[in-house]
């Protein structure tokens, strides 16, 4: 069915982040090109009800990948080290007494 200007059409709204009712604002080759959300009144390109791909920062992706690789290497090395030389592993010292919390604006007498 051909779309006409002003027709109601469902599309993914980039502002509302969901499929909402839209009005056809412009046509290109008898297909909707631009639409206007009837909820937030935002104009955008017609997306055929498809959400845009998630944005992933390349820097963050590289950091996450490096952290996963480091965790995988540590996960493999720790059991070998523990089995070979358990005395080389750090041992936490027990806490014997609690320190008193420091007071702000304490006066010296």
C-alpha positions in Angstrom: 0.0 0.0 0.0 1.3 3.5 -0.9 2.0 5.9 1.9 0.8 9.4 1.8 1.8 12.6 3.6 0.2 12.7 7.1 -0.5 8.9 7.3 0.0 7.2 10.6 2.8 4.6 10.6 4.6 2.7 13.3 8.4 3.3 13.6 11.1 3.2 16.2 11.5 6.7 17.8 15.1 7.6 18.7 14.0 9.9 21.5 11.3 7.7 23.1 13.5 4.6 22.5 10.5 2.4 21.4 8.2 1.7 18.5 5.6 4.5 18.5 3.0 6.0 16.2 4.4 8.5 13.7 3.2 10.8 11.0 4.7 10.6 7.5 6.4 14.0 6.9 8.1 13.4 3.6 8.2 10.7 0.9 10.9 9.5 -1.5 9.8 7.1 -4.3 6.4 6.5 -2.6 8.2 5.4 0.6 8.3 7.3 3.8 11.6 9.2 4.1 11.0 11.3 7.3 8.5 10.8 10.1 7.4 12.7 13.1 6.7 11.0 16.4 3.2 11.7 17.7 4.3 11.4 21.3 7.5 13.5 21.5 7.0 15.4 18.2 10.6 14.6 17.1 11.4 14.3 13.4 13.8 11.6 12.1 14.4 9.3 9.2 12.1 6.4 8.7 13.8 3.4 10.3 11.3 0.5 9.3 10.7 -0.2 13.0 14.4 -1.1 13.5 16.3 0.2 16.5 19.8 1.7 15.8 22.8 -0.5 16.7 24.2 0.2 20.2 27.0 2.7 20.4 30.2 1.1 21.7 33.2 3.3 22.3 36.3 1.7 20.8 38.4 2.8 23.8 36.0 1.1 26.2 35.8 -2.0 24.1 39.7 -2.2 24.0 39.9 -1.8 27.8 37.2 -4.4 28.4 39.0 -6.8 26.1 42.4 -6.2 27.8 40.8 -6.7 31.3 39.2 -10.0 30.1 42.5 -11.2 28.7 44.4 -10.2 31.9 41.7 -12.0 34.1 42.0 -15.1 31.9 45.8 -15.1 32.3 45.6 -14.6 36.1 43.0 -17.3 36.4 45.3 -19.8 34.7 48.5 -18.8 36.6 47.1 -18.7 40.1 46.3 -22.4 40.6 49.8 -23.3 39.2 51.5 -20.9 41.5 49.4 -22.1 44.5 50.3 -25.7 43.9 54.0 -25.1 43.2 54.8 -22.6 46.0 52.0 -21.7 48.4 54.4 -19.8 50.6 54.8 -17.2 47.8 51.2 -16.2 47.8 50.3 -13.1 49.9 48.6 -13.8 53.2 46.5 -11.1 54.7 47.4 -10.1 58.2 44.6 -10.4 60.8 43.3 -7.2 62.3 44.0 -7.1 66.0 42.4 -3.7 67.1 40.3 -1.1 65.4 41.7 2.4 65.1 39.5 5.2 66.5 38.0 7.4 63.8 39.7 10.7 63.3 37.7 13.7 64.3 37.4 16.8 62.2 38.4 20.1 63.8 39.8 18.4 66.9 41.4 20.9 69.4 44.8 20.2 70.8 44.9 20.6 74.6 
